[in-house]
């Protein structure tokens, strides 16, 4: 929530800058969107790595694997809902 609010504040600043410096505002918007995408990619990769660690053990039971698949389905649904 805090990061989203920070991004919203930065977006509002960019919109205000457009009147005086439209090119700079558009470059700033591009950088902001890129930053958000990078952060989201990092977050989703960490979550995927956590899921992988749960099932990649050689001693993972069928129940462990069932739970991993359930978590993957939830993760998959979240990705597609963006």
Secondary structure as the mmCIF struct_conf table of DSSP 4:
data_model
#
loop_
_struct_conf.conf_type_id
_struct_conf.id
_struct_conf.beg_label_comp_id
_struct_conf.beg_label_asym_id
_struct_conf.beg_label_seq_id
_struct_conf.end_label_comp_id
_struct_conf.end_label_asym_id
_struct_conf.end_label_seq_id
HELX_RH_AL_P HELX_RH_AL_P1 UNK A 2 UNK A 17
TURN_TY1_P TURN_TY1_P1 UNK A 18 UNK A 20
HELX_RH_AL_P HELX_RH_AL_P2 UNK A 22 UNK A 55
BEND BEND1 UNK A 57 UNK A 57
TURN_TY1_P TURN_TY1_P2 UNK A 58 UNK A 59
HELX_RH_AL_P HELX_RH_AL_P3 UNK A 62 UNK A 80
TURN_TY1_P TURN_TY1_P3 UNK A 81 UNK A 81
#
